């Protein structure tokens, strides 16, 4: 399977786009919550830079800021609705069709708060507050499994799957981040369970400080197995975002990373 490659960059990192295009990257991924703080001019400039280089904004990460809670006693439906409506209205012109719900700070379960109630809160957030808005824009939310160091709920794909199946709406799917999958000890083979439900993919080395994949990571077998399974389950979007660390030299790392990843495609 041949993939489309992107890199996660800030809304203000326009200087990186030309190099990405030169190397054969297809898209950029930027922060959704960050756009709520950006000016209209910044959003327009980002889109203009992408178009000028024949690229798109295929996806956005960082769905919810930590200041807006999606579970717990401080969850505020009105605040969430206002944020969603305003930010989608401002940013949807970039054309992205995938937004990633990692947002560890937003969904962190407060100490002493009942976990079943927290799950119900997140279910309500996704099913009752998010779905009606994203349907207007035909955008899919990918629930991201995050390692336990980043949040205390939805740490595995299996946990994310509980919400996906309970909500049962085509706009709520799964974001697979190979770094978190590996760190949490999930066998890559488990991903076969989610055929038809993977909306987007993140990749970084679990062995080499979460740097973008390089042939020197020691993770070659893992990357190859991951690619084999994505092909086996018919990963429809075919979009893969480098999400993690670029090390000391962004240009050098993204140059080596895309060459390496393309070399292991089939």
N, C-alpha and C positions, 0 to 999 in steps of 0.2 A: 504493500500500500504506500502510495506517495502522499506526503502530508503537506499542509500549509503551515508555515512557521511564523511566529510572532515573538515579540519581546515586550515584557512589561516595563513601561516607562512612565514618567510623570507627565502631566498635562503641559508642563512648561519645558520639557526636554526636547524641544524641536530640533536641536542640533544633532540628535541621534538618528533622526528619521532618514536622512539622506544616505547615511552609511548602511543602515538596515536594508534599504531598498537596493543599494548597490550590491549587497551580498546575496540577495535573493529572498529576503524575508517578505512575507505577503501582507502582514498586518502588524499593528501595534495594539497593545492592551494597556488601558490606563485606569485610574481609580475613579469609580463612580462617586464616592463620597467626596473626593477631592474636587470634583467638578461643582459640587454644591458651594464650595468656597471660591471657585474660580470666577472670573468675570466672563461675560458673554464674549468679549473680545478674545480672551484666552482660548475659549472653546472653539471659536471660529478659526483662530490661527492654527490650532492643532489640526482641525479638519482640513484646512487649506494646505498645510504642509504635507499631510498624508496624500491628498489628491494630486498634488504637484509631483509626488514621487511614485504614483501608481499604486498606492497602498490604501488599506482600509483600517477602520477601528472595528475589528470583529467582535471584541469582547471587552468587558469592564470588570475589574475586581473591586474589592473593598466596598461592598454594597452599602453597608450601614456604618456610620461613625460610632465610636464607642460611647459618645454622649447620648445617643438615642438607643434606649434599651428595647430589646425584643423579647425579653422575659423578665419576670421579677416584679416587685412592688412599684418600681419606677417606670414601668412600661406605660406609655401614653398613646392611645390610639390616634387621637387628634394630631399629636405632634408627628407621628409616623406618617399619617396620611398626607399631611402638609408637605413633609420632606419628600415623599415619593412623587407626589403630583408635580411639585415645583421642579425637582431635579430631572425627572423624565422629560418634562416639557422643554427644559433648557438644553438637555444633552442628547436627546434622541436623534437630532439632526445629524449626528455623527454616523448614524446608520448601523450601530452595533445591534446584534440580535441575541447576545448572550451576556448575562450579568451574573457574577459569582458571589454567592452568599457564604463567605468565610466569616469575616466580621467577628472575630473572637471576643473582643471587648463588649460588643453589643449583645451577644448572646450568652455571655458568662452568667452562670447561675449564682446568685448571691449566696453567701454562706448562711446556712440555716433555712434556705427557701426549699420547699418541697419539690423534688425533681419531677414528679409526675405533673405537678402544676406547671413547672417550667416547660415541660414538653408540650402541654396543652397551650401555653402562651405562644410558643414558637409555631405550633400548628395553626393557631389563630392568626398570627402575624403573616404567615405564608399564604394560607388558604383564604382568609377573609379580607386581609388588607393589601397584600401584594398582588395576588392573582387578578383582581378586577382592574388594577392599573396596568399591569404588563400586557394583558389581553388587548388593550387599546393600541399598543405599539407592536404587537406580535413578537414580544421578547421573552426569552426563556431564562428562568432563574436556575442556576446550577448550585445545589447545596454542596458545599465543600467540607470534606472531612479534615479537621485540623488536629495536629498532634496535641497531646495532653498539656504540654508546656504553654500552649497558646490559648486554650479555653478548656472548660470542664464539661462540655456537652457536644455531641456529634463529633466524636473523635475517630470514627471509622466509617467506611462506606456503608457497612451494614446498618449503622445507626441512621445515616442519612436516608437509607432505603426505607426505613420505617415511616418517615415523614412523606416521602414520595408516594408510597403505596397508599397511605392513609388519605392524603389530599387527592390523589388520583386525578390530576389535571395535567395536560400536555405541556403546560408552561412551567412546571416544576420538575426538574430532572437532577442529574448528578454531575458534579464537577469532580473529575478524578485527578488528584495531585499525587504523582508518583512518589514525591519526597515524603509526604505525610503517610501515604500507604505503607511505604517501607519502614519508616521510623516507628509506626504503630504496630509493626509486625504482622500486617495483613498479607497473607499469601497472594501474589499477583494473580494466581489461578482463580481466586474468588471473583475477579472482575467479570468473568464469563456470565455471572448471574445477572449482570446489569445490561445485557444486550438490548439495544433500542432505547436506553435511558441515559446514555452518556452525552451530555450537551457540550462539554469542552474539556480540555486536558491541559494540565500544568506539568512541567518536568524540570527537575534539578537533581543534583547528586545527593543521595543520603549518606554517602561515605566521605565526601570531600567538601564539607562546610557549606552545603546547599548551593554550590556553584553551578552555573549552567553546565550541562553535560559535556564532558571532555573525554577523549580516549584514555587519558591517564587516571581517571577516577577510581578504577577498580570495579566499576558498576556495569561493565559492558554486557555481561550475561543478563543482568536485570533489565537494562534498556531493550535488549533484543527480545527478551521474553514479553515485555510490555508491548512492544510493537507487534509482535506475533498475535497477541490476544486482541489488540485493537483491530487488527485485520480480521481476525476470526469472528469477532462480534459485529463486524460491519460498521465501525465507528463512522457515522454518516458525515459529520461536520469536517472531519479530517484536520481540524485546527489544533496545533500544539504550541502553547506559549512557554517560553523560557521565563521562569518565575523563581527568583532567588537572588543569588549574588553573582555579579559579573567580575568579581575579583578587583585587582588594581587597575586593569585596563579594559574598559568596556569594548572598544573596537577590536582588540586582539581576541578577547574571549568570545564575542559573538561570531567572529570570523571562524575560529576553530570549531565552535559548537555546531553551527549549521552544516559545516563540511562533514563533521563527524556523524551527526544525526542522519544526514542524507545518505551517508555511506552504509548505514545499517538498515535502510529501508529495503523492502523487497519489491 
